């Protein structure tokens, strides 16, 4: 259990480091997703799921700052879908 918690913590921290950078590739989302899928009973699962829901909005802002033309509607839709699944899981699956 301690090793699993340490792996979850390390992966979560790595994902957060990427989240707080200007990275906009799929690896950021994949790290958060691996945390909540592979370590669902860890205290990092809910946090990772939540930040995965925020990431589409963060990546939209980064892309806009870089003078790209991301589709706001797509980013908001993806964010809403992930955050909705987070809320559904939070009530039943994630530890408090």
C-alpha positions as CSV (number, residue, x, y, z in Angstrom):
1,X,0.0,0.0,0.0
2,X,2.8,2.5,0.8
3,X,4.5,1.9,-2.5
4,X,1.2,2.4,-4.4
5,X,0.6,5.6,-2.5
6,X,4.1,6.8,-3.2
7,X,3.6,6.0,-6.9
8,X,0.3,7.9,-6.9
9,X,1.9,10.9,-5.2
10,X,4.8,11.0,-7.6
11,X,2.7,10.7,-10.7
12,X,0.3,13.4,-9.3
13,X,3.1,15.8,-8.5
14,X,4.5,15.2,-12.0
15,X,1.1,16.0,-13.5
16,X,0.8,19.1,-11.4
17,X,4.2,20.3,-12.5
18,X,3.1,19.9,-16.1
19,X,-0.3,21.6,-15.4
20,X,1.5,24.6,-14.0
21,X,3.8,24.9,-16.9
22,X,2.8,26.0,-20.4
23,X,2.6,22.4,-21.6
24,X,-0.5,21.6,-23.8
25,X,0.1,18.1,-25.0
26,X,-1.8,14.9,-24.2
27,X,0.8,13.7,-21.7
28,X,-0.6,16.1,-19.1
29,X,-4.1,14.7,-19.3
30,X,-2.8,11.1,-19.4
31,X,-0.8,11.5,-16.2
32,X,-3.9,12.9,-14.3
33,X,-6.0,10.1,-15.8
34,X,-3.5,7.4,-14.8
35,X,-3.6,8.7,-11.2
36,X,-7.3,8.4,-10.8
37,X,-7.7,5.2,-12.8
38,X,-4.7,3.3,-11.3
39,X,-4.9,4.6,-7.7
40,X,-8.6,5.2,-7.2
41,X,-8.5,4.8,-3.4
42,X,-5.6,7.2,-2.9
43,X,-6.1,10.7,-1.7
44,X,-4.6,11.9,-5.0
45,X,-7.3,10.3,-7.2
46,X,-10.0,12.9,-6.6
47,X,-7.4,15.8,-7.0
48,X,-6.2,14.3,-10.2
49,X,-9.7,13.9,-11.6
50,X,-10.6,17.5,-10.7
51,X,-7.4,19.0,-12.3
52,X,-8.0,16.8,-15.4
53,X,-11.4,18.7,-15.6
54,X,-9.7,22.1,-15.3
55,X,-6.9,21.2,-17.8
56,X,-8.9,21.9,-21.0
57,X,-9.6,25.4,-19.8
58,X,-5.9,25.9,-18.8
59,X,-4.7,24.6,-22.2
60,X,-7.2,26.9,-24.0
61,X,-5.7,29.9,-22.1
62,X,-2.1,28.8,-22.9
63,X,-2.9,28.4,-26.6
64,X,-4.6,31.8,-26.7
65,X,-1.6,33.4,-25.1
66,X,0.6,31.8,-27.8
67,X,-1.6,33.5,-30.4
68,X,-3.2,30.2,-31.6
69,X,-6.9,29.9,-32.3
70,X,-8.2,27.1,-30.1
71,X,-11.9,26.3,-30.1
72,X,-13.4,27.6,-26.9
73,X,-16.6,25.5,-27.2
74,X,-14.6,22.3,-27.5
75,X,-12.4,23.1,-24.5
76,X,-15.4,24.0,-22.4
77,X,-17.4,20.9,-23.4
78,X,-14.5,18.6,-22.6
79,X,-13.9,20.4,-19.2
80,X,-17.6,20.1,-18.4
81,X,-17.7,16.4,-19.2
82,X,-14.7,15.6,-17.0
83,X,-15.9,17.7,-14.2
84,X,-19.4,16.1,-14.3
85,X,-17.8,12.6,-14.1
86,X,-15.7,13.9,-11.2
87,X,-18.8,15.1,-9.3
88,X,-20.5,11.8,-9.9
89,X,-17.5,9.8,-8.6
90,X,-16.9,12.2,-5.7
91,X,-20.2,11.3,-4.1
92,X,-19.6,7.6,-4.2
93,X,-16.0,6.5,-5.0
94,X,-13.4,8.9,-3.7
95,X,-12.3,8.8,-0.1
96,X,-13.1,11.7,2.1
